[in-house]
Every structure is written in C-alpha cells, then in structure tokens.
Amino acid sequence: MLAYLRTTLLNAIRGEIRRVGRAGVVESLPKDSGMVGAETPLPRPDSDQWLDYENALAKLPEIKREAVLLRLEFGMSYAEIASALDRPSEAAASMMVSRALVDLARHLE
C-alpha cells in the first residue's frame, strides 16, 4: 500500500511538472478554494509516506521548500507565489515551483 501511495505522489508531482512545461499559461485557483482539500496529491500526515515527503522537503533549499509548500499545501496560484516570494512574474514563480518539484522528486526516489 505504501509503495502504491509513494508512486501516486511521484506521478502527481511529475504530472504537475509536465503540465507546467506544456501549458505556458498559468491559471488561478478559484477564490473560494481556500486550502487544498481531499484532491491533494500529498500523502496523509499519519503515513510513512508523509515522513518521506517531509524528509525530502527538508533537503530542499529554503526558497524551493517555500515554493513547494505554497503550491501543494496551501494551493496558492503562481501569481500569489510570485508576490509572496518576491519573484518578477507568474512565469518565474511557475518555473521555480516546477524546478523545486523536480528536486523534491529526486529526493523521494
């Protein structure tokens, strides 16, 4: 079961990276979405996968860690991430998140 969940998480991260690479256009989340709910690709906090995720996240540089947290755990749009992390544009924030997710995936493997 844990191997299945880990594979699901890695596939979700890789899918997000591919989507960002293909899309070129950044879409905003609905205003009422708030926190990311049940549709999040993250493992449950009480699982061993969560520990793997947390350990991999801790290995990232602080700026990349913040980018991943803002996107995956807080569900922020790229415009909001650009503002929060003092990036010049949504595209810059999108690229930072995608690179951070690639690094995160490497640490998870």
Contacts in CASP RR format, 6 or more apart in sequence:
PFRMAT RR
TARGET T0000
AUTHOR 0000-0000-0000
METHOD contacts of the structure
MODEL  1
MLAYLRTTLLNAIRGEIRRVGRAGVVESLPKDSGMVGAETPLPRPDSDQW
LDYENALAKLPEIKREAVLLRLEFGMSYAEIASALDRPSEAAASMMVSRA
LVDLARHLE
2 47 0 8 1.000
2 48 0 8 1.000
2 49 0 8 1.000
5 43 0 8 1.000
5 47 0 8 1.000
5 49 0 8 1.000
6 43 0 8 1.000
6 49 0 8 1.000
6 52 0 8 1.000
6 108 0 8 1.000
8 41 0 8 1.000
9 41 0 8 1.000
9 42 0 8 1.000
9 43 0 8 1.000
9 49 0 8 1.000
9 53 0 8 1.000
9 108 0 8 1.000
10 105 0 8 1.000
10 108 0 8 1.000
10 109 0 8 1.000
12 41 0 8 1.000
13 41 0 8 1.000
13 101 0 8 1.000
13 104 0 8 1.000
13 105 0 8 1.000
13 108 0 8 1.000
14 105 0 8 1.000
16 41 0 8 1.000
16 98 0 8 1.000
16 101 0 8 1.000
17 98 0 8 1.000
17 101 0 8 1.000
17 102 0 8 1.000
17 105 0 8 1.000
20 94 0 8 1.000
20 95 0 8 1.000
20 97 0 8 1.000
20 98 0 8 1.000
21 98 0 8 1.000
24 91 0 8 1.000
24 94 0 8 1.000
26 77 0 8 1.000
26 78 0 8 1.000
26 79 0 8 1.000
26 90 0 8 1.000
26 91 0 8 1.000
26 94 0 8 1.000
27 77 0 8 1.000
28 77 0 8 1.000
28 79 0 8 1.000
29 75 0 8 1.000
29 76 0 8 1.000
29 77 0 8 1.000
33 75 0 8 1.000
34 75 0 8 1.000
35 73 0 8 1.000
35 74 0 8 1.000
35 75 0 8 1.000
36 42 0 8 1.000
36 72 0 8 1.000
36 73 0 8 1.000
36 74 0 8 1.000
36 75 0 8 1.000
40 72 0 8 1.000
40 73 0 8 1.000
41 72 0 8 1.000
42 50 0 8 1.000
42 53 0 8 1.000
42 72 0 8 1.000
42 73 0 8 1.000
43 49 0 8 1.000
43 50 0 8 1.000
43 52 0 8 1.000
43 53 0 8 1.000
44 50 0 8 1.000
52 108 0 8 1.000
53 108 0 8 1.000
55 107 0 8 1.000
56 104 0 8 1.000
56 107 0 8 1.000
56 108 0 8 1.000
57 65 0 8 1.000
57 68 0 8 1.000
57 69 0 8 1.000
57 104 0 8 1.000
58 65 0 8 1.000
59 107 0 8 1.000
60 68 0 8 1.000
60 100 0 8 1.000
60 103 0 8 1.000
60 104 0 8 1.000
60 107 0 8 1.000
63 85 0 8 1.000
63 96 0 8 1.000
64 96 0 8 1.000
64 99 0 8 1.000
64 100 0 8 1.000
64 103 0 8 1.000
64 104 0 8 1.000
65 100 0 8 1.000
66 84 0 8 1.000
66 85 0 8 1.000
67 81 0 8 1.000
67 85 0 8 1.000
67 93 0 8 1.000
67 96 0 8 1.000
67 97 0 8 1.000
67 100 0 8 1.000
68 97 0 8 1.000
68 100 0 8 1.000
68 101 0 8 1.000
68 104 0 8 1.000
70 76 0 8 1.000
70 80 0 8 1.000
70 81 0 8 1.000
70 84 0 8 1.000
70 85 0 8 1.000
70 97 0 8 1.000
71 78 0 8 1.000
71 81 0 8 1.000
71 97 0 8 1.000
76 84 0 8 1.000
77 90 0 8 1.000
78 90 0 8 1.000
78 91 0 8 1.000
78 93 0 8 1.000
78 94 0 8 1.000
78 97 0 8 1.000
79 90 0 8 1.000
79 93 0 8 1.000
81 87 0 8 1.000
81 93 0 8 1.000
81 96 0 8 1.000
81 97 0 8 1.000
82 88 0 8 1.000
82 89 0 8 1.000
82 90 0 8 1.000
82 92 0 8 1.000
82 93 0 8 1.000
85 93 0 8 1.000
85 96 0 8 1.000
87 93 0 8 1.000
87 96 0 8 1.000
END
